[in-house]
Amino acid sequence: MLHTELLPRDTAVRLIDENGTAVTDEHYALPDADTLVRAYRGLIEGRRINDQAGALVRQGRLAVYPSSHGQEACQVGASMAIGDTDWLFPTYRDSVAVIARGVDPADALVLLKGDWHSGYDVRAHRVAPQTTPLATQLLHAVGFAQAAKHRGEDTVVLALCGDGATSEGDFHEALNFAAVFHVPVVFFVQNNEFAISVPLSRQTAAPSLAHKAIGYGMPGQRVDGNDVAAVLAVLGEAVERARAGGGPSLVEAHTYRMQAHTNADDDTRYREREEVQAWVARDPLVRLRTYLAGIGALDDDAEAQFTAGAETIATAMRAALNTDTDLDPEDLFRFVTETRSPQLEEQWALLRGEIERGRPENAETPTGGHR
């Protein structure tokens, strides 16, 4: 018997179209105007964060930055869909979502600056460290959700990943475990069409990534990832389903990576400019701005206020990252385990000795001879 209730729709859920016009949906309600205005502010800030981070890479202040330019609706929707007791498990491309959860922008970028892993207190913000290996955080998210379930906590875990992660074995293991043990986790796949240079057509033959959900026994849904209203509605339902004991679900957001994979990537080698330009008209910021202005919920004063607030964030990012960090080599050993093992102590002693011998005051002075 085919459980059709687990299948996603044939087309992605959309509540505001590309022209900024509301679309009636028989199941999902359009979020109220106040919620959408908050989301729009998040989009403005997210776009400015992406642009400023890109500039900091070019200035040599960030080692790398995976931009989410064009994907801000997914980022903001993810941060807004979960509550104060819930946890976010992000990827390396989810800096905007991390910052939207209250992490200081400068702290969120420490990993990408190359200082040391995760520059923020994960417990204080309920945001796991950003991960660069694909899909490993999905296993961590499922384990965390299982532990929260055992403790009887009011916790839902929202696990983010990209379409490339769905080609990893960890993706299968995480979804299978989550469904079998009925844990409160929502898997949110931001399908931006490319796993670096590999297009989606070379990753799966499924009708959509959301269709993979039924194979694990969980519901799947597709959403227009450039429509923040739809993202909020679909993710919100999935989160509340998990909170009520309904188990895990998979949400696929259809969006597009407008910029290169990272600053080290040349995307002109695998996609045409015309393809990128076709997505400009689907910009999540323009779409929501048009809708809110049309219903009288957004005026020039509010727009200016949001823009100024985003610039304040960008200024703080520049100030924090335009300073040199005083690195402590012992941090390589200090945070590996709660109690340092004898082996780590030995390794630190060896490194400390090398550092001491390399100091100028300890360098040997050449004697005799001619140069």
C-alpha positions, 0 to 999 in steps of 0.5 A: 500500500502506497502511503500517499500522505507522505508524498510531496506535492508535484509543484513547490508550495508558494504563497507569494509569487514572483510578482509579489502577489499573494497566492491562495493555498488550500492548506498553508496560510499566509503569515501575518503582516507583522511576521513578514515585515520581521522576515523582510528585515532579516532578508535585508540584513542577510543580503548585507551580511553576504555582501560585506563578507564577500568584500572581507574575503577580497580584502584578505580578512576572511579566508573563505566565504560560501555566500547564500546570496539569493538564498536569504529566504531559506536562511531567515525562514529557518531561523524564524521557524524554530523557538527558543528551546529548539536547536539549529544545526547549520552548514558552512553556507548558513552564516545568515541563519546563524546570525539571525539566531542571535550569534554576533556576526563577528563570532559567526565568521571566526570559522571562516576567518580560520582562527578556530572552530566555532567562535560562539557559545553553542549552548547559549544560542542553541546553534551547533557549530557550522560544519564543512564536511557534507551531511555529518551534522545531520547525524549529530542533529538526529543524535541530539534530537534523540537525547532530547526526546529521552530527557523529555525536553521541549526541543525540536532540531532543525537540520540544514543541508544542501542538495549535495549532502543528499548524495552522502551516506550520512544523509541516508543514515540520519534520515533512516535513524530519525524515522525508525526512532521517531525523533523530533527533527526536521531536515531542511534541504536547500536545493540550490541546483549545484553541488559545487559544479555538479548539477542536480541532474547528476545527483539524483533521478528522483522527481524531487529530493523531497520524494526521498522522504517516503523511502524512510517513512516520513513526510516530504514537502517541496517549497519555493525557497525564494518565497519566505512566506511559504518557507515559514509556513511549510517549516512551521508546520513541520516543526510543530508536527515534530514538537507534537510527537509526529516525528521527523520530516523532510522539506526541500526548498527550491532556490538558486546559488546566485554566486560562486560556491566560494571565492575559490570557485569559478562558476563560469566553467560549469554554468552560463550567465544567462542561467544565473540572470534568469533567477534575478527576477525571483529575488526573495527580497524584491518579491517580499518588498513588492508584496508588503508595499502593496498591502501598505505594510512597508514604507520608505521610512521602514525601508530606510530603518532596515537598511541602516540597521543592516549597515550597522551590522556590516560596520561591526563586521568590518571593525571586528575582522579588521583586527589581528587575532592573538592566537594561542597554540595550546588551543589545538590541544585545550579543546579536544577533550574535556580532560587532556590525555597523556598523549595530548600532553606529550604532543603539546610539550613537543610543540611548546618546545619547538615554539620556544626554540624558535623564539628570536632570543633563543636563536643560536648566534653564528660565530667566526667565519666570513660571509 
